[in-house]
Amino acid sequence: MKIRVPIAAMNGYVPGEQPADLSSWIKLNTNENPYPPSPKCAEVLRSLDTAQLRLYPNPTADLLRKTIAERFRVSMDQVVTGNGSDDILNLAVRVFCDRDNAMAVATPSYSLYPALAQIQETSCRAIRLNADFSLPADFVAQLEGTNLLMIPSPNAPTGLPFPLEALRKICCCYSGAVLVDEAYADFSDGNAIDLLREFPNVIISRTFSKSYALAGLRVGFAIASPAVIAEFMKVKDSYNLGLIPLLMAVAAMSDETYLQKTVALIRGERDRLSAALTALGYQVIPSEANFIFASPPDRDGLRVYEALKQRKILIRYFKGDVTGQYVRITIGTPEQMTVLIEALRSL
Ligand SMILES: *Cc1c(COP(=O)(O)O)cnc(C)c1O
């Protein structure tokens, strides 16, 4: 047998560590929500008739797509759901990219994107952000010849949103598709949803993993023009969303009050951690996500990561010339943040 060359040559994406003995760690490394999902999700499980699981789920997840369409004031044929938004990102690569149609990403951003390109045998053009993580002035020009831009806003790992005007300019001037990965948009003051009404080439992806505290459930979705969604529908697995994830996601989205309450708590702790880091001499990137990207006074991210790990606090370190100067810390509960801040003071 032969293994396809790009697969044999790749290392594979490495997700953040998930320690087995969770109770002994303060886990601030994968941007999970420190609060449980809405109690309405538990109700779904309690009232579930397991005999229903005998049947295949609705292949187009209509109930969830209807809920999402109402929430964002779009039509149902503008929505596709998936097994986490990572599934959605993969669909986009498969719809828009091949050997002749490359993908483009900003650097630094989500490190999964290049791995998805590699699997699809499409090249991935990495366009460097400015030193302050803003878009370079010639960003659109650098996209020339590619067919899909994947860009998170707020960006990961920086937490910085890109200005709507900058995204509008990209959608307007670029001939390819623009996937705005809004995994963290619920923690931000803005989003790019308005662009859907203006451009046929914009795709917004969202997830239930972060703000809805359902990372273990695996539900994500994209909103785009009906023409683009129709192509996504052809490419997706026939049953890419199980019945239980579908029902729980619908329940979570129906509890807007709970979402707002937990998001507000996280934003409050984000402000507190940001102030504490600044006081300790860290350079803090102003985050609109549920994490903070900050650089210690000696610019040695690895040292901070390792010292905290010894104290059973897990944060994220990304090696690299630029990213290696920083650490990324997920916002936890007030109690977790107090322990973290004490540990950082003692380093
Ligand atoms: C966490 C994250 C996602 C996706 O998560 P899923 O759990 O697959 O929905 C997508 N994009 C970015 C930038 C993320 O940080």
The ligand as a Gaussian input file, in Angstrom:
#p B3LYP/6-31G(d) Opt

LIG

0 1
 C      -11.530000      26.780000      19.231000
 C      -11.444000      27.306000      17.828000
 C      -12.203000      26.779000      16.788000
 C      -13.058000      25.614000      16.844000
 O      -13.459000      24.872000      17.562000
 P      -14.475000      23.680000      17.461000
 O      -14.410000      23.142000      18.825000
 O      -13.979000      22.751000      16.398000
 O      -15.780000      24.287000      17.105000
 C      -12.122000      27.343000      15.536000
 N      -11.330000      28.383000      15.303000
 C      -10.577000      28.921000      16.265000
 C       -9.735000      30.079000      15.935000
 C      -10.599000      28.396000      17.542000
 O       -9.811000      28.901000      18.487000

